[in-house]
Structures are given as structure tokens and as C-alpha cells.
Amino acid sequence: MSTHLETGRIGEAEACRFVKEIGYKILEVNWRYKHLEVDIIAMDNDILVFMEVKTRKSTRYGLPFEAVNYHKQQKLNRAANLYISYKKHQGDIRFDIISIISDQKNGLTVEHIRDAFWPE
């Protein structure tokens, strides 16, 4: 398996652990519809939260959350709209990012960015 894929799997496992630890109820992990994917879909009390998980081994090329650019945000929005329609969700939603740095020296660093963006 490619190193970056393994890094991603480690990050997603850590993100799931973290999300459960802060009291969210995970509904879906790696929810897919055709070419769209949401890493984690969870409930934070009565708010439906769509989470993107980004993991890097270092900050050499920037912080992980910086990789959630406009294009990625739009894809997440499209996926969220499909999920909401499919599940007939009525209520508040939010987009969060779980940004993880996994380096050998310092271990895992997790940053949770609530309300990270709002699609146009």
C-alpha cells in the first residue's frame, strides 16, 4: 500500500476516535455517491456535521486543512446536499475539518476546525 494511503487511513481512524471522544455520534464513514465522498458524517447534538479529514506527515507543504480548497469545498457541498436529500434531513448542518499531522517525532496532532467553511 502506498505510504500516503496508509497515512490517510491512520488519520481517518484517529479522526473517528477523536470525534467519538468529543461526544459526536458517527453516522457514516467514507460515505460515497458516485465520485463524491464525505470522510465522516456525524451528529453534534441536533446538528448534522459533514467532516473532511486531512492528514499529513509534516507541515513542509502547508497545514493539512489548507488542502481543503474551494474545489474540494464545492464537492463536499454537493455530497452534503445529496445526503440531506437521501436521508430527508431537516435541520441545521455544518462543515468541519479534522486536520491531523502525523510525524514520527511528535506523534499525532489533531486540530478540529468547526464551521470551517460555508458553501456559496
C-alpha angles and dihedrals in degrees: 000000000000116000093236091052091051090048089052093050092050090049094050092049090050091047091053090050091048094047092051090046092057090051105259120142110231112221101173139008119202093356109190139193114177105302095348124093138178115199097210132005113191144158120244098193101299097343120100107222126200110200131196115200119207121182129184134173093225143357092249091115096032136281117314095244090057088072090069093090130171093276092052091046091054091050090050090050092052091049091048092051091052092048092048091050093046094049094037090230116182116187144053123334134189138191116224133177125215106204115194132185113195111188129159094233101050102020119219123348115190124195120184114203109195118202088009094170144347119219117236 
